[in-house]
Each structure stands twice: as structure tokens, then as C-alpha cells.
């Protein structure tokens, strides 16, 4: 058996690691028989020299097999689905999509993450709901899927333990943006869910991991190849992340917007992503014959209230008191009787007359992160009440002094520099500028497996 230093040297010098060599490395990571410095050196070697497709597939399979792999009743065959997003601002798709898919007959064991850097985390959003428990055992997940059809949980200690180690090391060794390491991390977790179908929402744009469309497409294609090679029917879409998705950014305010969407009052861009991702999964499972029918069924589940009923049942199954869940999901809910409200609100005013051409999601998210909506390091606390609500939409004419953003914050108040940065996120122009300013499509491209 080759030594760990030999494997590091081989990859450092550009060699392709064999299946057995990759297995040796992942096994050493899992059983902690490798020094931290050696793990970091291998990650940097992979970042510098890359991996060919066979290496990435083997790397991902060994990560997936480093812990528990879920199993499901035979009668659920073909119905176990999930989606993954590469992260965005205001991206609350999972909160609407999971119950909508359950209402359409799917089983959705959605394993989600926490916010990192400027991007929000699904688990942080749900934990703004009192009592919601993201920590569920495999037996509990099975029971929730049996009774409700969907759950949204965190990664357990026993699921892909090798990824837990490598993920933390990637953050400290500046190797987060390595394509092979990204693919291994994402697909190993989804493979351990024993999915029938997976759809990937790969973001591109100014507030995405990759600003360039071609780079995002390269990641999407690699993720699809690895997922399908491991037996998970995998498709992807490329969606734009320049402006926030929907109108709300933050934790509790995004929960409120998700609930309003489940009550039929959702913003068009959020609904477009929910119906497209959900429609693709329904088609991939064979529950519908084409994408348009899948989109219609997902839309009907949301507009008609079936998805809301599933969301309420999921809340109750994951620890939320029945009365609290009913209150949040009622037609005329007083959300702030349940969800923590920030101590202070501030409305920012438009600096001039004009038409809204753009709102920079990255700027908005970075300021909110500093105000407490994000964590300074993985595992740190977040303030669920901090957030912002857009009071304008693209193409809308506003007058000088009219409110365009409502900020929710707690002491200390935002600094003058932070307020200035928020104001800089708004781009106003003339009607002529609007006509010459192309309105970009949200969903740029669908990538379907052969």
C-alpha cells in the first residue's frame, strides 16, 4: 500500500491516482490516521493539478461510502428526489419546493446546509422557527417521509464523515473553489441519500460562486457526469444570481416570504425556479410526461394549498408545536407573534427620480452578514431577525425620497459606511436606459442527462 506522502507527491507532480490510492486517502481521512498537514497538502495538490473524470467519480464514491448510506422501502423506488443549489442571495427555493414535491407524490429527504460567506443557509432560515429541529436520525427521517413525504435536515455525524473533515480543511486551505472537490462534496452527500433523481441549481452572476456562465456550465456538467456515474439520475439548470431572488433577504424574513409563496402570493422569479426545478424532477421520476406538465402540477400544489399543508405537517414532524405551525400556516397569520422581530427598522430612500435597473445582491448580502444575518465562522450564531425587504421591483419608476428598502436590524445600528454601501446597491436610470438595458432571463439553460 502506497504511503500518504507518496500519494501527495504523485498528485503534486500531475499524476492520476488509482482507485486504490484514492480509497487509501479517503480511508485515512475517515479514520483520522492522516496528519492534518497531509490532508491540506493533498487538497492543495488536487486544487493545483485537478483530477480526471474517473478520479472524481472514484473520489466521490469513496466519500459517499465513508459512512452511512440510506435505504428506503421498495415501494418508494423511483420517487426519492432532492435538489441542490450552489448558493445565492434570497434563495428560499427549498422551503417551497420540498413540500410541493411531497404534495405531488415524491419523497424528499432534503439534506441542507448553513450559510457560508455571503450566501444564506436553508437550515438557518428554518431554525428561525421556534422548535424546528434540523437534527434527525435516519429512523426519524424514514418516519417523517412515511407520514409527511418531505423533511429538511442537516448532515448527520454518520453521513459522509470524510466530507465533514475535508470541507473544514478546504475552508482553511483556500481550496474551496476546486471543481473536483466541489463535485465530490456535493454528489457524495446526495449519493448517500440513495436518490432516484437529483436536480442541480447552479448559479452564475455577480453574487454567485462563479460569475461567468461558462465556468458555471463546466461545474454543472461535471456534477451531472459524476451523479449519473454513481447511479443518481442527475440534471441541472443554470440560473442567474445578480439581484436577490424574491424580495426578502435574511432568515425570518425569508421564512415569511416562503410562507406567503405557499399561500399563493409568491414573487414571479421564485415561482419560476420552484416550478422549473420541481417540474424537472417530476419528469425525471416519470410522474409526468413532459416539463410543462410537471411545472403545472408543482404550480397547482403551491397555489392550491396542498404544498402549504405538507409544510405545516413537516414543521410539526420536526418539533414545531402544533399551535405554532397552525398559526404560521393560517390564512391571516401574524408572523411576528411567532417569529422574532428585529428591534429596529429603517427605510432607505431613493436618491433621485428614476427607473430601477438593478439591485446588487452581493452588496446587500455582505452588509446584512456584517449586521448579524450571517456567521463570522462556520458553526457560529446568526441573528435570525436581521434582514432586508425590497420595496421596489425591476423596471419600477421611483421618485426621489421614496422608500426602496426596509432594513431590519438590532443594536448597534448600521454605520454610515454600511448605509452608503446599501444605497450603492440600487441602480436607477431613465426609461431610455431601461429599454436599452436587457432584462436577463432567470433560468439561462437546462442541462438534461442523455
Secondary structure, DSSP 8 states (H G I E B T S, - for coil): ---HHHHHHHHHTT----HHHHHHHHHHHHTT-S-HHHHHHHHHHHHHH---HHHHHHHHHHHHTTS------GGGTT-BEEEEE---SS--HHHHHHHHHHHTT-BEEEE----BTTB--HHHHHTTSTT------HHHHHHHHHHTSEEEE---TTSSHHHHHHHHHHHHTT-TT-HHHHHHHHHHHHHHTT-SEEEEEEEESTTSSBSSHHHHHHHHHHHHHHHHHTT-EEEEEEEE-SS-SSSEEESHHHHHHHHHIIIII--HHHHHHHHHHHHHHHHHHTSSSSHHHHHHHHHHHHHTSHHHHHHHHHHHHTT--HHHHHHHHSTT--GGGTS---SEEEEEE-SSSEEEEEE-HHHHHHHHIIIIIS-SSTT----TT-EEEE---TT-EE-TT-EEEEEEE-SS---HHHHHHHHHTEEEE-HHHHHHS----SEEEEE---
